[in-house]
Amino acid sequence: MAKRSKDSPVDRVEELRAQRARELQAIVDRLTAELAQAEVKFIATVDQSERIQLKAEIAHFTMALGRLQRGHYTTRRRKPPESGLPVPAIPPSGPAPTQGGATAPLEFDT
């Protein structure tokens, strides 16, 4: 017969969560150290192609750290794709009405 643990399921879940938190912190520490090393190399390097590659690594490490520190379930609110489109200065129905309430004539045949 299998041995039963004396710990309750709640205690086991809490221990697993604590273990995952320690593992995540170790990953964050490692990424932070790698980021610091890449920044030091970037400052010391004069070769343009190597600087470009180091800059890409720095951006990658920064993005990975941001994702880890934000958490897995958080999502950014995104704007709809049409939010950056310019708005026409003149409304599509034509020019605004003139004084007295009459609409301005639309003359295209001049």
C-alpha positions as CSV (number, residue, x, y, z in Angstrom):
1,M,0.0,0.0,0.0
2,A,1.3,3.5,-0.9
3,K,2.5,5.7,1.9
4,R,0.3,8.6,2.6
5,S,1.8,12.0,3.3
6,K,1.1,13.6,6.7
7,D,0.8,17.0,5.1
8,S,-2.6,18.3,4.1
9,P,-3.3,19.1,0.4
10,V,-3.4,22.8,1.2
11,D,0.1,22.6,2.7
12,R,1.4,20.8,-0.3
13,V,-0.1,23.4,-2.7
14,E,1.4,26.2,-0.6
15,E,4.8,24.5,-0.7
16,L,4.6,24.1,-4.5
17,R,3.7,27.7,-4.9
18,A,6.6,28.7,-2.7
19,Q,9.0,26.5,-4.7
20,R,7.8,28.0,-8.0
21,A,8.2,31.5,-6.5
22,R,11.8,30.7,-5.6
23,E,12.5,29.3,-9.1
24,L,11.0,32.3,-10.7
25,Q,13.1,34.6,-8.5
26,A,16.3,32.6,-9.5
27,I,15.3,33.1,-13.2
28,V,14.8,36.9,-12.7
29,D,18.2,37.1,-10.9
30,R,19.9,35.3,-13.8
31,L,18.3,37.5,-16.4
32,T,19.2,40.6,-14.5
33,A,22.8,39.5,-14.3
34,E,22.9,38.7,-18.1
35,L,21.3,42.1,-18.8
36,A,24.0,43.9,-16.8
37,Q,26.8,42.0,-18.6
38,A,25.3,42.8,-22.0
39,E,25.1,46.5,-21.1
40,V,28.7,46.5,-19.9
41,K,29.8,44.9,-23.2
42,F,27.7,47.3,-25.2
43,I,29.4,50.3,-23.6
44,A,32.9,48.9,-24.1
45,T,32.4,47.8,-27.7
46,V,33.2,50.1,-30.7
47,D,32.4,47.6,-33.5
48,Q,29.1,48.6,-35.0
49,S,27.8,45.2,-35.9
50,E,28.5,43.8,-32.4
51,R,26.8,46.9,-30.9
52,I,23.7,46.1,-32.9
53,Q,23.6,42.5,-31.8
54,L,24.2,43.6,-28.1
55,K,21.4,46.1,-28.4
56,A,19.0,43.4,-29.6
57,E,20.0,41.2,-26.7
58,I,19.5,44.0,-24.3
59,A,16.0,44.6,-25.7
60,H,15.2,40.9,-25.5
61,F,16.3,40.6,-21.9
62,T,14.4,43.7,-20.9
63,M,11.2,42.4,-22.6
64,A,11.6,39.0,-20.9
65,L,12.1,40.6,-17.5
66,G,9.1,42.7,-18.0
67,R,6.9,39.7,-18.8
68,L,8.2,37.8,-15.8
69,Q,7.7,40.7,-13.4
70,R,4.2,41.5,-14.7
71,G,3.0,38.0,-14.3
72,H,1.6,35.5,-16.8
73,Y,-2.1,36.4,-16.6
74,T,-1.8,40.2,-17.1
75,T,-2.5,41.5,-20.5
76,R,-2.0,44.9,-21.9
77,R,-5.1,46.8,-23.1
78,R,-4.7,47.2,-26.8
79,K,-6.1,50.0,-28.9
80,P,-8.2,49.1,-32.0
81,P,-6.2,49.3,-35.3
82,E,-8.2,52.3,-36.5
83,S,-7.4,54.4,-33.5
84,G,-4.4,56.0,-35.2
85,L,-6.2,57.1,-38.4
86,P,-6.4,60.8,-39.1
87,V,-9.8,62.4,-39.0
88,P,-10.8,64.6,-42.0
89,A,-10.9,68.4,-41.3
90,I,-14.0,68.9,-43.4
91,P,-16.9,66.5,-42.6
92,P,-17.8,64.2,-45.5
93,S,-21.3,65.7,-45.9
94,G,-19.9,69.0,-47.2
95,P,-19.1,72.4,-45.8
96,A,-21.0,73.8,-42.7
97,P,-24.2,75.8,-43.2
98,T,-23.8,79.5,-43.9
99,Q,-25.3,82.4,-41.9
100,G,-29.1,82.2,-41.9
101,G,-29.5,78.4,-42.0
102,A,-29.0,77.8,-45.8
103,T,-26.5,75.2,-46.7
104,A,-23.5,76.3,-48.7
105,P,-23.7,75.5,-52.4
106,L,-21.5,72.7,-53.6
107,E,-20.1,73.8,-57.0
108,F,-17.8,71.3,-58.6
109,D,-18.3,72.4,-62.3
110,T,-16.3,75.7,-62.4
